Amino acid sequence: MNVLWQQYEWIRATREALFAFLEQIPARHLHTALPGFGSGSIIRTHIHVADCYLYWLGRFGLGQNDFAFASEEEIIGSDVKRVRKRFDLVNETVERFVQVHDGQWDRTICCDVRWQEEPLKTTPLWLLTHAVTHEFHHKGQIVAMARHLGHVPPDTDLVLP
């Protein structure tokens, strides 16, 4: 059993608990802009998390050049069901990433990133760790936004499946 895949399964279970909670929140609250939190709203922040997985693991880590960040129209038209579908792509990308890089977690990979002149040199393990810690950082913001809007979230710390 690949330990990183097992870890990701726990992350997915935790994400599922968050999805189940968000499905109970009115759509207007999911799109309510809360300055100072994440990317501004619950939906926008959750899509940002998915896009970061797809960018770092898919584009950077797997060389998938067909990646595009969600458009403003996609974000505005999204609900939890659509965000779930975006995370289905994330799950497929993580699975492929783990398969491709298994046993080579400290191998140097290099890719251009648009916000810096020099290519970024890192490892597959760093990319996966970055994507996961990024998700949990924003999960905390999403839970805080929900509380701010009057919704009491369940425990969304790392959940056992």
C-alpha positions in Angstrom: 0.0 0.0 0.0 1.3 3.4 -0.9 1.4 5.5 2.3 0.8 8.7 0.4 -2.3 7.3 -1.3 -3.6 6.2 2.0 -3.0 9.7 3.4 -4.9 11.1 0.4 -7.8 8.8 1.1 -8.1 10.3 4.6 -8.0 13.8 3.0 -10.8 12.8 0.7 -12.9 11.6 3.6 -12.3 14.9 5.3 -13.3 16.8 2.2 -16.4 14.7 2.0 -17.4 15.8 5.5 -16.9 19.4 4.3 -19.0 18.8 1.2 -21.8 17.2 3.2 -21.9 20.3 5.5 -21.7 22.7 2.6 -24.7 21.0 0.8 -26.8 22.2 3.7 -25.9 25.8 3.3 -28.1 28.1 1.1 -26.6 28.9 -2.2 -26.7 32.6 -1.5 -24.4 32.1 1.5 -22.0 29.9 -0.5 -21.5 32.9 -2.8 -21.6 35.6 -0.2 -18.4 37.7 -0.4 -16.5 37.9 2.9 -13.4 40.1 2.4 -10.4 38.9 4.3 -11.3 35.2 4.0 -9.8 32.9 1.4 -10.7 34.0 -2.1 -13.8 35.9 -1.0 -16.6 33.4 -0.8 -17.0 29.7 0.2 -17.5 28.5 -3.4 -14.7 30.7 -4.9 -12.3 29.5 -2.2 -13.2 25.8 -2.7 -12.7 26.1 -6.5 -9.4 27.9 -5.9 -8.3 24.8 -3.9 -9.2 22.4 -6.7 -7.5 24.6 -9.2 -4.3 24.7 -7.2 -4.2 20.8 -7.1 -4.8 20.8 -10.9 -2.2 23.4 -11.5 0.6 22.1 -9.3 0.1 18.4 -9.7 -1.4 18.3 -13.2 0.3 21.0 -15.1 3.6 21.3 -13.2 4.0 17.7 -11.9 2.5 15.8 -14.8 3.2 18.2 -17.7 -0.5 18.6 -18.6 -0.6 21.8 -20.6 -4.4 21.7 -21.1 -5.1 23.1 -17.6 -7.1 26.3 -17.2 -8.2 28.0 -14.0 -12.0 28.1 -13.5 -13.5 31.1 -15.3 -15.4 33.8 -13.5 -18.6 32.4 -15.2 -17.9 28.9 -13.9 -17.3 30.2 -10.4 -20.5 32.4 -10.4 -22.6 29.4 -11.8 -21.1 26.9 -9.4 -22.8 25.1 -6.5 -21.5 22.2 -4.3 -22.4 19.6 -7.0 -20.2 21.4 -9.6 -17.3 21.8 -7.1 -17.6 18.1 -6.4 -17.1 17.5 -10.1 -14.0 19.7 -10.2 -12.7 17.6 -7.3 -13.4 14.4 -9.2 -10.7 15.8 -11.7 -8.5 16.5 -8.7 -8.8 12.9 -7.5 -8.0 11.5 -10.9 -5.0 13.9 -11.1 -3.7 12.9 -7.6 -4.1 9.2 -8.4 -2.1 9.6 -11.6 0.5 11.8 -9.9 1.1 9.3 -7.2 1.4 6.5 -9.7 3.8 8.4 -12.0 6.0 9.6 -9.1 5.9 6.5 -6.9 9.4 5.7 -5.7 10.8 8.9 -7.1 9.5 11.4 -4.5 12.8 13.2 -4.2 13.5 13.5 -7.9 14.0 17.1 -9.1 11.4 18.4 -11.5 11.5 21.8 -13.1 8.8 24.0 -14.7 8.2 27.6 -15.6 5.7 29.4 -13.5 4.2 32.6 -14.7 5.0 34.8 -11.7 8.7 34.3 -11.6 11.5 34.7 -14.1 13.5 31.5 -13.2 11.9 28.1 -13.5 10.9 26.5 -10.2 12.9 23.4 -9.2 11.3 21.2 -6.7 10.3 17.5 -6.0 7.1 15.6 -6.4 6.9 15.2 -2.6 7.0 19.0 -2.1 4.3 19.5 -4.8 1.9 17.0 -3.1 2.7 18.4 0.4 2.1 21.9 -0.9 -1.3 21.0 -2.4 -2.5 19.2 0.7 -1.4 21.8 3.2 -2.9 24.5 0.9 -6.3 22.6 1.0 -6.3 22.4 4.7 -5.4 26.1 5.1 -8.3 27.1 3.0 -10.6 24.4 4.6 -10.1 26.3 7.8 -11.1 29.6 6.1 -14.2 27.9 4.5 -15.3 26.7 8.0 -14.7 30.1 9.4 -16.7 31.8 6.6 -19.6 29.4 7.3 -19.5 30.2 11.0 -19.4 33.9 10.2 -22.6 33.3 8.1 -24.3 31.6 11.0 -23.8 27.9 10.2 -22.3 25.5 12.8 -19.9 23.2 11.0 -19.1 19.6 12.1 -15.6 18.6 13.1 -13.5 18.9 9.9 -10.2 18.0 11.2 -8.7 14.9 9.5 -11.6 12.5 9.4 -11.1 8.7 9.3 -13.0 7.1 6.4 
